[in-house]
Amino acid sequence: MKAEQRNEAFRQLLDEARIVAIAAEQLKHTLYCRAEDLPLIEAVLQNPEPKFRCELIAPLDNLIWDRKLINELFGFDYTWEIYTPAIKRKFGYYVLPLLYGESLIGRAEVIAERKTRTLFVKNIWYENGIESTKQLRTALNNCLQNFALFNGCETISTESVD
């Protein structure tokens, strides 16, 4: 959609109360969410102790569609390098962002080898200033175990994959 069409669509959705305009502290422009999701946002804002869990985010997840917005909100510069020539890749072929609590803290390259039912963790890159605390390592381990289970893998290995 061109900007004018997009703005008209937002106006219409606002008029129909299907979306709600929200503001983020560090952003100058307005964001929108579905009206039925507003209670979820309010619940998160009322919870003084966020649960620090770790999740791998798929490269096409709508959370990171707008790379410029993600950079503004989280200071996280992400490029899905699957179409980048190998020699020009900064990280790897299929690298996934790591969400920890409310921050994008790094990225991981993991490969599910279904024949051997093994999840290979090729590499993990943390953003500058991120410390690998015991709490983070525990959350990351749980994340990798869940990811392995989701992919039908019985073991997790840090040995190289070829």
C-alpha positions as CSV (number, residue, x, y, z in Angstrom):
1,M,0.0,0.0,0.0
2,K,1.1,3.5,-0.6
3,A,1.2,5.9,2.4
4,E,-2.1,7.5,1.5
5,Q,-3.9,4.2,1.2
6,R,-2.3,2.9,4.4
7,N,-3.3,6.0,6.3
8,E,-6.9,5.7,5.0
9,A,-7.0,2.0,6.1
10,F,-5.8,2.9,9.6
11,R,-8.4,5.7,9.8
12,Q,-11.1,3.2,8.8
13,L,-10.0,0.6,11.3
14,L,-9.8,3.2,14.0
15,D,-13.3,4.4,13.2
16,E,-14.6,0.8,13.4
17,A,-12.8,0.3,16.7
18,R,-11.0,-2.7,15.3
19,I,-7.6,-1.2,16.1
20,V,-6.3,1.1,18.9
21,A,-3.6,3.7,18.6
22,I,-0.8,3.3,21.2
23,A,2.4,5.2,22.0
24,A,5.8,3.8,22.8
25,E,8.0,6.0,25.0
26,Q,11.0,6.2,22.7
27,L,9.1,6.6,19.4
28,K,7.8,9.8,17.9
29,H,5.2,8.0,15.7
30,T,2.0,6.2,16.6
31,L,1.8,2.4,16.7
32,Y,-1.4,0.4,16.4
33,C,-2.7,-2.9,17.8
34,R,-5.8,-4.9,17.4
35,A,-8.5,-3.8,19.9
36,E,-8.9,-7.3,21.3
37,D,-5.2,-7.4,22.1
38,L,-5.3,-4.3,24.3
39,P,-6.0,-6.3,27.5
40,L,-2.8,-8.3,26.8
41,I,-0.8,-5.1,26.6
42,E,-2.4,-3.8,29.8
43,A,-1.7,-7.0,31.6
44,V,2.0,-6.9,30.6
45,L,2.3,-3.2,31.7
46,Q,0.7,-4.0,35.1
47,N,3.1,-6.9,35.8
48,P,6.0,-5.4,37.7
49,E,8.2,-8.5,37.4
50,P,8.5,-9.7,33.8
51,K,9.3,-13.3,33.4
52,F,12.6,-13.6,31.7
53,R,12.2,-16.4,29.2
54,C,14.1,-16.7,26.0
55,E,12.6,-17.4,22.6
56,L,14.0,-17.8,19.1
57,I,12.1,-15.6,16.7
58,A,11.5,-16.9,13.1
59,P,13.0,-14.6,10.4
60,L,9.5,-14.1,8.9
61,D,7.7,-13.6,12.2
62,N,5.6,-10.4,12.0
63,L,7.3,-9.1,15.2
64,I,10.4,-8.3,13.1
65,W,8.8,-7.5,9.7
66,D,9.6,-3.8,10.2
67,R,13.4,-3.9,10.6
68,K,13.6,-0.1,10.9
69,L,11.1,-0.1,13.8
70,I,12.9,-3.0,15.5
71,N,16.1,-1.0,15.3
72,E,14.4,2.0,16.8
73,L,12.7,0.1,19.6
74,F,15.4,-2.4,20.5
75,G,18.6,-1.1,18.9
76,F,18.7,-4.4,17.1
77,D,19.9,-4.5,13.5
78,Y,18.7,-7.8,11.9
79,T,19.1,-9.0,8.4
80,W,17.9,-12.5,7.3
81,E,21.0,-13.6,5.5
82,I,19.5,-16.6,3.7
83,Y,19.7,-14.7,0.3
84,T,23.0,-13.1,1.1
85,P,26.0,-14.7,-0.7
86,A,28.0,-16.8,1.8
87,I,31.1,-14.6,1.5
88,K,29.1,-11.5,2.5
89,R,27.2,-12.9,5.4
90,K,27.9,-11.4,8.8
91,F,26.5,-14.2,10.8
92,G,25.1,-17.2,8.9
93,Y,22.6,-18.8,6.5
94,Y,19.6,-19.1,8.8
95,V,20.2,-17.1,11.9
96,L,17.3,-16.4,14.3
97,P,17.0,-13.4,16.7
98,L,17.0,-14.2,20.4
99,L,14.3,-12.5,22.5
100,Y,15.0,-12.5,26.3
101,G,12.5,-10.8,28.5
102,E,11.6,-7.7,26.6
103,S,14.9,-7.3,24.7
104,L,16.4,-8.7,21.6
105,I,19.7,-9.8,23.0
106,G,21.4,-11.6,20.1
107,R,21.0,-14.2,17.5
108,A,21.6,-18.0,17.1
109,E,22.2,-20.3,14.3
110,V,20.6,-23.7,15.0
111,I,20.0,-26.6,12.6
112,A,17.4,-29.3,13.2
113,E,18.9,-32.5,11.7
114,R,15.8,-34.7,11.5
115,K,17.5,-37.8,10.3
116,T,19.6,-38.0,13.5
117,R,16.9,-36.2,15.6
118,T,19.6,-33.7,16.7
119,L,19.4,-30.0,17.1
120,F,22.8,-28.5,16.3
121,V,23.6,-25.1,17.8
122,K,26.2,-23.8,15.4
123,N,26.7,-20.4,17.1
124,I,25.2,-17.8,19.4
125,W,26.1,-14.1,19.1
126,Y,25.1,-11.8,21.9
127,E,24.6,-8.1,21.3
128,N,27.2,-5.7,22.8
129,G,26.7,-5.3,26.6
130,I,24.8,-8.6,27.1
131,E,26.3,-10.7,29.8
132,S,25.7,-14.5,29.8
133,T,24.3,-14.7,33.3
134,K,23.1,-17.9,35.0
135,Q,19.5,-16.7,34.5
136,L,20.1,-16.1,30.8
137,R,21.9,-19.4,30.3
138,T,19.0,-21.3,32.0
139,A,16.4,-19.4,29.9
140,L,18.4,-20.1,26.7
141,N,18.8,-23.7,27.6
142,N,15.0,-24.0,28.1
143,C,14.4,-22.3,24.8
144,L,16.7,-24.6,22.9
145,Q,15.1,-27.7,24.6
146,N,11.6,-26.4,23.5
147,F,12.9,-25.7,20.0
148,A,14.4,-29.2,19.8
149,L,11.2,-30.8,21.0
150,F,9.2,-28.7,18.4
151,N,11.5,-29.9,15.7
152,G,11.3,-33.6,16.8
153,C,14.9,-33.6,18.0
154,E,15.9,-35.7,21.0
155,T,19.4,-34.3,21.5
156,I,21.1,-31.0,21.4
157,S,24.7,-30.7,20.2
158,T,27.2,-27.9,19.9
159,E,29.5,-29.9,17.6
160,S,29.9,-28.5,14.1
161,V,27.5,-29.6,11.4
162,D,28.6,-30.2,7.8
